[in-house]
Amino acid sequence: MPASYFANFPYFGYSLNDSPQPGEMQFVTDIFRRSAPIADLLRNTRMFYPYQIFEGETPESIADKIYGSTNYHWVVTIINNITDPLLDWPKDYKNLVSYIVNKYGSVAAASSNTHHYTMTETKVDSLGNTSEATFIIDQTKYDTLTSPSPVVTTFANGDTVTVTTTRAVVDAYTYELDLNESKRNIVLIEDIHIPKLVAELEGLLT
């Protein structure tokens, strides 16, 4: 890791807590200041593999576990387009609850506050193959789905597709919980590619 090179970049502080206590701030290199062209280097999806962030993990702890050094925190963030760890990184449950309480007043208020409506279409064909898709809808559309019933379409060859539409109300608590969980799914680059990534990044930023 060219630590001396990145030492010339500005730093920014962040905390994964909404109300950090003194000493809880972490300071990381603001590599995003001049790294827009890095996107061209990340188009080869074969270099990456999926990773799920565990409770309490940070870019630094993942970098240390996967790449052997916390100095590679920028690899974790840059390949996942994470520019603000406070907003883009999943919160642990305690801090998520604190965030929800600050935003909605209480967990109970968030649970009773409608965030949006959805409808889910489930399709089953003659062979038993099933597919499902969920869409966000407005309240008017939601109200029309009071008594959903399966709709069967028969094709000229005799095949059929049965579509069943259901509706749901998503409360604010569930929305925030699902949104937070979705942030746990990131990708990591194989460690054998790190030297090349560092070398090419240096070339882009000089």
Secondary structure, DSSP 8 states (H G I E B T S, - for coil): --HHHHTTS-EEEE-SSSS--TT--EEEE-GGGG-GGGGGGG--GGGEEEEE--TT--HHHHHHHHHS-GGGHHHHHHTTT---HHHHS---HHHHHHHHHHHHSSHHHHHHSEEEEEEEEEEEETT--EEEEEEEE-HHHHHTTSS---EEEE-TTS-EEEEEEEEEEEEHHHHHHHHHHHTTEEEEE-GGGHHHHHHHHHHHH-
